[in-house]
Amino acid sequence: MQEIEKLSIVGSIRLTGPVKFMRIDLLGSLNIDGRAEGKTLEIGGSAKIENSLKSGKLDISGRLEA
């Protein structure tokens, strides 16, 4: 399992899950191949999570596919 404290993305990134995060800020493209679980996910672009997503706070001004 990958554990992420804070991740800010301007561009694109692909992660292999499972991923556990405190905060992800996205302005671009995020792909997670697997499960994602965390506190805060802010999307200002597009995100695709292949398995499942569990997040305390979601702020989406783009597109999320989970």
N, C-alpha and C positions, 0 to 999 in steps of 0.2 A: 504494500500500500504506500502510495506517495502522500506525504503530509506537507501541506503548503500553508504557511502563516499568512502572507499577503502576496498576491500576484497581480501586477498591472501589465496589461497587454495592449500595445499599439502595433498592430500588424497581425500576424497569424501564428498559432501554436497548436501542436497536436500532442496530447498526453495519453499515456496508457494507464488505465485505471486498474484497480480502484484508486480514487483520489479523495482525500479528506482535506478540506480547506477552511480557513477562518474567513478570508475575503478574497474575491476575484473581481477585478475591475477590467472590463473588456471594451476596447474600441478597435474592432477588427474582427478576427475570426478565431474561434476556439472549437477544437474537436477533442472529445474525450472518448477513447475506446474503452468503455467499461462503466462502472458505477461511480457516481460523484455524490459526496455528502459534505455539507458545511453550513456556515452561518450566513454569509452575505454574498450574493452574486448579482453584479450590476452589468448589464449587457447593453452596449451601444453599437452593436454590429450583429454578427450572427454566431450562434453557438449550437453545436450538435453533440448530444450526449447519447452514446450508443445503448446503454443499459438502463439505468434509472438515476433520477436526481432527487435528492432530499436537501432542501435548503430552508433556513429560517426566514430569510428575507430575499425576495426577488425583485429587482428593478429592471424592467425590460423596455428599452426604447428601440429595439431592433427585432431580431428573430431568434426564437429558441425552439429547437426540436429535441425532445427528450422521450 
